[in-house]
Amino acid sequence: MPGIRMMMGALLAGSACLTAGCAQAQAQPVRSCGLVVDATSFSRNTDVPAKIKSGVPKFLDGCDRVAFNVISGSVGASDCRQAPMDLVAGPRDNPQGNPNKAAQISAQRRLAAVKTMNDLLACARAETATQTGSDVFGALVDIARQTSPLDSSARLLVISDMAQRTKELDLYKARIDTPASRLAIISRLQRDNRLPKLTGVHVTIIGFGIRVTSEVVRQQQIRDFWDLVFVKAGALPVTYL
């Protein structure tokens, strides 16, 4: 009798699951990703297209959806924008659920994403109104909004020297030599809603510090500053490549 009761319970649970749409509840979360590329003086100091070619395809392997942004002198004033792109085949793309076709579509979309990032880079480099400065925070805040809500598998790739230089913050001149001074700047950015929300996000930076300063101490201070920024933004420890 106990065995029959357990079997009946399982059948009833299965029936209830079908009625309630448990299959939908068990769907895998979308793996959201963000891609930010620097179009400022960094793009003249280093071969950014080569970094995109070598770093972006591998990064996209773990992404179901990717959002784009470009660092310029003023991200808010830039016309170089692109809506987030789905990278996996949905039911409309592949109604028969053919795994080979799904893989082919995903590969094509990843190639399209790389091309899109290069196109956005070229667009931003051609703009005249956004040439002065480097609005890294603007790009990070915007990419966080585009990829929200983020799940626990979200990832962000930034190809940049991270040399923020705007009226609100110039890392070439700002006092960031102590933990207290770094925290004061970050607290001000947070009050001004200029701190990105990156809770649980895996962040990778390619090109950090390239030709920003020859002073080793200052270079470390800038890295300490960004490490604290990402901690306060809720991100996981940063990977520098």
N, C-alpha and C positions, 0 to 999 in steps of 0.2 A: 504493500500500500504506500509506504513512504516514497518508493521509487516512482510509482504512478503519479503521486501528487507532484513530485519534482518535475516529471516530464510534462504534466499538464501546465504547471507554472511556467515552464520554459516556452511552451507553445503559446500560452496567453500573452507572455511578455513579447514574443516575436510578433504576434498579431497586433498588440498595442503599439509596437515600434513602427510597423508598417502604417498604421492609422495615423500616428503622430508625425510621421516623416523623419524617422531617426536617421535614415540614410543621408538626408540633408544636414542634420545636426553633426554627423560624423565627417563631413567634408573637410578636406585638408585646408588649412589657412593659406591665403595667398602670400607668397614670399615677396614682400615689397623691397625694392632697391632704389637707391638714389645715386645719380651720377653728376658730379660737379667738376667742371674743367675751367682752368684759369686762362682768360684771354688778355690779361694785362701784360706788363713788361716781362712777366714770367714766360709768356709764350714767345718772346723775342730772345730770351736768355737761354732757352732750352727747346728741344724739338718736341713740342706737345703732341703733334699728330703721331709721332713714333711711340710716345707713351700711351696714347689712346690705342694704337694698333697692338701694342704688346700687353697692356694691362686690362683693357675693357672686355675683350671676348671671354677671357678666363673668369673675370668678375661676374659676367652675365650668366654663366653656367648655373648658378644657384638662384636665379631670379625668375619669378613668374610675371613680374610687372616692373617697369623701370621709369623713373621720373628724371628729368633733365634740368640742368641749370648751368649758367656760365657766369664766372666771376668777371665783372667789369668795374669801371669806376663808380657806377651807380646801377645796381641790379634793378631797382624800381623804375628807372628811366629807360631801360633797355627794351627794344622791340623784338629782341631775339629770344623767342619763346617756343616751346613745344609741349603739347599735352603729353601726359604719361602714356606709355606704350605697353600693351599686353604682349607678352613674349611666348605664351603657350596657346596651343590650339584649343578652342572651345567647341561645344556641340555643333555650332553653326559651321565652323571651319571643317570639322571632321565628324559628320553625323554618324558614320559607321564605327567610329572609335578605332580606326586603323592605326596601330602604333608606329608604323613606318611613315605614314603620312603626317602624324603628329610630330615626329622627330624632324621631318623635312620642313614643316611649317615653322617650328621653333628655331631651327637653324637659319632660315631665311629672315625671320624677325630679328634675330640677334645681329645678323649682318646689317639689317636696316637700322638698328639702334646705333651701331658704330658709325654708320654714315650720317645719321641724324646728329650725333654728337660733334662730328667733324664739321657739318654744315652750320651748326650753332656757333662753333668756335670761329669759323670764317665770318659769319654774320657779325658777331661781337667785335671782331678785330677791324671790321670795316666801318663800324659806327664811329661817328665823330663826337657825339654828345656825351659818350660814356668812356672816353679814353683816359681821362685824368683820375688817378687813384686806383684803389683796389678794395672793393666792397665784399670781402670774404664773408662777413657776418650776414650781409644781405642775402647772399646766395645760400648760406646754410639755413637761415630762417625760412626762406622760400621753398627750398627742397624739402624741409621737414613738413611744411604745410601740404605740399603736393602728395607726399607719401603717407599722410595721416589718414586713418589710424594705422599705426605701425604695429606689426605683430612681433613676437619674440625672435623671429628669424630675419628681421629686417637688416639690410646692410647698406652702407654708404661708402662710395669711393670718391675721393677728392684728389684731383691732379692739380697741385698748386704748391707754391712756396709758402703759402699761408701768411704773406706779408700784408696784413690789413693796413690800408692807408686811406682814411677818409677824415672828414672834419671831426667826427665823433671819436675816432680813435686812430692814431698813427703809431704803429708798432716800431717804426724806425726811431721815434722820439719819446714815446710814452715811458713813464717810470714803472717798470715791472720787475725791479730787482729784489723785491721781498715778497713773501707770501701775502702779507697784508695789502701791499700795493696792487698786486694782481687781483686779489679778492675784491678790493674796492672798485676796480674797473668792471669786473664781472657783475657785481651787485648793481652797479649803475645800468649796465646793459640789460639786466634782468628787469629792472624797474621800467625801462623804456621799451619792454617787449622786443628786445633785440638779441635775446639769448634763444637759440634754437631748442626745440623740444625733441630730444633724441633718446627717450627712455628705452634702454635695452638694445640700442642699435650697435652693430659692429661697424666701426669706422676704420677705413684704411686710407692713408695719405701717401701719394706718390709725388716726390719732388720737394719735400719739405726743406725750407731754408736755402734753396739754391741761389747763390749770389746775393743773399739778403744782407749779410754782414760777414766780414772776415774775422770779427772778434769772437773767439770761442765762448767767452763768458756770456756775451749778449745773445749768441745763438742758443745757448742753453736756457737763458731766461725766457726767450720767445717760446721755446719748446715747453718749458714749465708752465708758461701762461696758457698755451693751448691744451695741455694735459688737464689743467684745472678747469678750463672752459668746458671740455667734454665731460668731465666728472659732474660739474654743476648742471650740465644739460641732460644728465642721466644716461649718457652713453657708456658702453663697455670700454675697457682700456684700449687705447688707440694703437693700431699697427702702422709703423712708419716704414716705407719701402724706398 
